[in-house]
Amino acid sequence: MKALVRTDFNFPGQTAVYHGKVRDVYSIGKDYLAMVATDRISAFDVILPEGIPFKGQVLNQIASKFLDATSDIIPNWKLEAVDPMVTIGLRCEPFKVEMVIRGYLTGHAWREYKAGKRTLCGVALPEGMVENQKFPEPIITPTTKADEGHDEDISKEDIIAKGIVSKEDYEELEKYTRALYQRGTEMAAKMGLILVDTKYEFGKKDGKIILMDEIHTPDSSRYFYAEGYEERQAAGERQKQLSKEFVREWLMANGFQGQDGQKVPEMTPEVVNGITERYIELYEHVTGEKFVRAEDEDVLGRIEKNINAFLAK
């Protein structure tokens, strides 16, 4: 199966297309978006040179499941998953921040902590913590949403002071972020997993706050296996995790962290297939469902047909 790394459709009523790091987003009229989850993969804000077969399907189907499972907490943008790799939904005016919530000291937060920092995005961090330790309470560490390049850490105070989000809206975003993370944590626990950290994106539609984009996927979230977590912590061992972190770790081990002058290591077929298998493993663990590969000789044709069929309705 070849990876789908680019689309260039022209749908009836199409007004714009945006090629993101992973998704190609088609604006249809002024109210709708068709979001294609491609097989592109990014790390350290760099799109890697090889696509990962079935990754787009994994992301789209996990996000679709969790959007449905949280729609009682907050309305979301999804109207229908019309294809294994495509969701069509409402076009919203996005807030220019990503709401990152962390239950454990890991990833970027741990790298900052290890470097001696004791505040992250204006949030004070306790002394004496070790990698992958649970925070007393989950912390929210927002980032600015960059159209290009790196997202930047930012504090709640700066977001409000700079007028990026109003105080009233920001406090709503925090409330929704905590409620979504709590639901995600409960659903993960039923699957023997820990939802370590995740990010949410929100927008507004007709004055109402709406949950957008993906939710609880391996690209936006990190999971640990619950079984053996305490024992591994006590022994100072690495946690078994399900997330895109293994891709970052492979890149770092091969001398790449997205910095100027660094070259992406060669992604051999073995590396690519290994990443595909990890994404499928994650899908099955997170959803509790068998992953059915949508194998198709003409994936572009299938996607175009399915989107057009929805638009014809």
C-alpha positions in Angstrom: 0.0 0.0 0.0 1.5 3.4 -1.0 1.2 6.2 1.4 -1.1 9.2 0.5 1.1 12.3 1.0 -0.7 14.9 -1.1 -4.1 15.7 -2.4 -5.2 18.4 -4.9 -8.9 18.1 -5.3 -11.4 20.7 -6.7 -14.8 20.1 -5.2 -18.1 21.9 -6.1 -18.3 25.0 -4.0 -14.7 24.8 -3.0 -13.4 28.2 -1.8 -9.9 27.4 -0.4 -7.5 24.6 0.4 -4.9 24.5 3.2 -2.2 21.9 3.3 -1.1 21.5 6.9 1.6 19.3 8.4 -0.7 16.2 8.2 -4.1 17.3 7.0 -5.3 18.8 3.8 -8.4 21.0 4.6 -10.8 21.9 1.9 -13.2 24.8 2.5 -16.6 24.2 0.9 -18.8 27.3 0.7 -18.5 29.4 3.9 -19.8 26.8 6.4 -18.1 23.4 5.7 -14.7 21.8 5.8 -13.6 18.5 4.3 -10.6 17.4 6.3 -8.4 14.7 4.7 -6.0 13.0 7.1 -3.1 12.2 4.8 -0.3 9.7 5.6 2.2 12.5 6.1 4.1 12.4 9.4 5.7 15.3 11.2 8.0 15.6 14.2 9.8 18.6 15.7 7.5 20.6 13.4 9.1 19.1 10.3 7.3 17.0 7.8 9.3 13.9 7.3 10.2 12.8 3.8 8.3 9.5 3.8 4.6 9.0 4.4 3.3 6.2 6.7 0.7 3.9 5.0 -2.7 3.8 7.0 -1.6 6.5 9.4 -4.2 8.9 8.0 -6.9 6.3 8.5 -5.8 5.6 12.1 -5.9 9.3 12.9 -9.2 10.0 11.3 -11.0 7.0 12.8 -9.7 7.5 16.4 -10.6 11.2 16.2 -14.1 10.4 14.9 -14.7 7.9 17.7 -13.6 10.3 20.4 -15.5 13.3 19.0 -18.7 11.2 19.2 -17.8 10.1 22.7 -17.3 13.6 24.0 -20.1 15.5 22.2 -22.1 15.6 25.5 -19.4 17.7 27.0 -19.0 20.2 24.2 -20.4 20.5 20.7 -17.8 19.6 18.0 -17.2 20.3 14.4 -17.8 16.8 13.0 -20.8 16.2 10.7 -19.8 12.9 9.2 -16.8 10.7 8.6 -17.4 10.1 4.9 -14.3 8.1 4.2 -11.7 6.1 6.3 -9.4 9.2 5.8 -11.9 12.0 5.7 -14.2 13.9 8.0 -16.6 16.6 6.9 -17.6 19.2 9.4 -18.4 22.8 10.3 -16.0 25.6 9.5 -15.2 27.5 12.7 -13.2 30.6 13.5 -10.2 29.0 15.4 -8.7 30.3 18.6 -5.0 31.0 18.0 -3.9 28.8 20.9 -3.7 25.0 21.4 -4.8 23.8 24.8 -2.2 21.3 26.1 -3.0 19.4 29.3 -0.5 17.2 31.1 -1.2 14.7 33.8 2.4 13.5 33.9 5.9 15.0 33.7 7.1 13.7 30.3 8.1 14.8 26.8 8.6 18.5 26.3 7.7 19.3 30.0 10.3 16.8 31.2 13.0 18.2 28.9 12.3 21.7 30.3 12.2 20.4 33.9 15.5 18.5 33.4 17.1 21.7 32.1 16.3 23.3 35.4 13.0 25.2 34.7 10.4 25.1 37.4 7.7 27.0 35.6 6.1 26.0 32.4 3.6 28.4 30.7 3.3 30.3 33.9 2.5 27.1 35.9 4.7 26.4 38.9 6.1 22.8 38.9 6.9 21.0 42.1 10.5 20.3 43.1 11.9 16.8 43.3 9.9 15.2 40.5 11.2 12.5 38.2 10.4 11.7 34.6 6.9 10.3 33.9 5.8 11.1 37.5 2.1 12.0 37.9 1.4 15.6 38.7 -0.7 16.3 41.9 -3.3 17.8 39.5 -3.2 18.0 35.7 -1.6 21.2 34.4 -2.6 23.2 31.4 0.3 24.5 29.3 -1.0 26.3 26.2 1.0 27.0 23.1 0.5 29.6 20.4 -0.8 28.1 17.1 1.8 28.8 14.4 0.8 28.7 10.8 4.5 27.9 10.0 7.4 26.8 12.2 7.3 26.1 15.9 4.4 26.5 18.2 5.6 28.5 21.3 4.8 28.0 25.0 2.7 30.8 26.4 1.0 31.5 29.7 -2.7 32.1 30.4 -1.8 35.6 31.6 0.0 36.5 28.3 -2.8 35.0 26.2 -5.3 37.3 27.9 -3.0 40.3 28.2 -2.2 40.2 24.5 -5.9 39.8 23.5 -5.3 36.4 21.8 -8.3 35.1 23.7 -10.7 37.0 25.9 -10.6 36.2 29.7 -14.1 34.9 29.6 -13.5 32.6 26.6 -10.1 31.4 27.9 -11.7 30.3 31.2 -14.3 28.4 29.2 -11.5 26.7 27.2 -9.8 25.6 30.4 -13.0 24.2 31.8 -13.7 22.2 28.6 -10.0 21.1 28.4 -10.2 19.6 31.9 -13.5 17.9 31.3 -12.4 16.4 28.0 -9.1 15.1 29.6 -11.1 13.6 32.4 -13.3 11.7 29.9 -10.3 10.7 27.9 -8.6 9.4 31.0 -11.6 7.3 32.0 -11.9 5.8 28.5 -8.2 5.0 28.4 -8.3 3.4 31.8 -11.0 0.9 30.5 -8.5 -0.1 27.8 -5.6 -0.6 30.3 -4.0 2.7 29.3 -3.1 6.1 30.9 -3.8 9.2 28.9 -0.6 11.0 29.8 -1.1 14.3 28.0 -3.0 15.7 25.0 -3.9 18.8 23.2 -7.2 20.3 22.1 -8.1 22.9 19.5 -11.2 25.1 19.8 -13.0 27.6 17.6 -16.2 29.6 17.5 -19.3 29.1 15.3 -22.2 31.5 15.6 -20.8 32.7 18.9 -20.6 29.2 20.5 -17.3 27.5 21.4 -16.8 24.3 19.3 -14.2 21.5 19.7 -12.3 21.3 16.4 -9.7 19.1 14.7 -8.6 15.7 16.1 -8.9 14.4 19.7 -7.1 11.7 21.6 -5.1 10.5 18.6 -1.4 9.4 18.7 -0.4 12.6 17.0 -2.1 14.8 19.6 -1.8 12.6 22.7 0.5 10.3 24.6 -0.5 7.1 26.3 1.3 4.8 28.8 0.3 1.2 29.5 -1.2 1.2 33.0 -0.1 -2.3 33.9 3.4 -2.1 35.4 3.4 1.7 35.5 4.1 2.0 39.2 6.7 -0.8 39.1 8.6 0.8 36.3 8.5 4.2 38.0 9.8 2.7 41.3 12.6 0.9 39.4 13.5 4.1 37.4 12.7 2.3 34.1 11.3 3.8 31.0 7.5 3.6 30.6 5.9 1.5 27.9 4.0 4.0 25.8 1.8 4.4 22.8 2.3 7.7 21.1 4.3 9.3 18.3 7.1 9.8 20.9 8.8 6.6 19.5 9.3 8.5 16.2 10.8 11.5 18.0 13.1 9.1 19.9 14.2 7.4 16.7 15.0 10.8 15.2 16.9 12.0 18.2 18.9 8.7 18.4 19.9 9.4 14.8 20.9 13.0 15.4 17.8 15.0 14.4 15.7 17.4 16.5 14.5 19.7 13.8 17.3 22.2 14.3 19.0 24.2 11.5 21.6 22.1 9.6 20.4 18.8 10.8 19.4 16.1 8.3 16.5 13.7 8.6 17.9 10.2 8.9 17.0 7.8 6.0 13.5 6.3 6.4 14.0 2.8 5.0 11.0 0.6 4.1 11.7 -1.3 7.4 11.5 2.0 9.4 8.3 3.0 7.6 6.6 -0.4 8.0 7.6 -0.4 11.7 5.9 3.0 12.2 2.7 1.8 10.4 2.6 -1.3 12.7 2.9 0.9 15.8 0.1 3.2 14.7 -2.2 0.2 14.1 -1.2 -1.2 17.5 -2.1 2.1 19.0 -5.5 2.2 17.2 -6.4 -1.3 18.5 -5.3 -0.6 22.1 -7.0 2.8 22.3 -10.3 1.8 20.6 -10.5 -1.8 21.6 -11.5 -2.6 18.0 -9.7 -4.5 15.2 -8.2 -2.2 12.6 -9.4 -2.9 9.1 -7.0 -1.6 6.5 -8.9 0.3 3.8 -6.7 -1.1 1.0 -7.5 0.5 -2.3 -5.7 0.8 -5.6 -7.1 4.3 -6.1 -7.3 6.0 -2.7 -7.6 9.5 -4.3 -10.5 8.4 -6.5 -12.3 6.8 -3.5 -11.8 10.0 -1.4 -13.1 12.2 -4.2 -16.1 10.0 -4.8 -17.1 9.9 -1.1 -16.7 13.6 -0.6 -18.7 14.4 -3.7 -21.5 12.0 -2.6 -21.8 13.9 0.7 -21.8 17.3 -1.0 -24.5 16.1 -3.4 -26.8 15.5 -0.5 
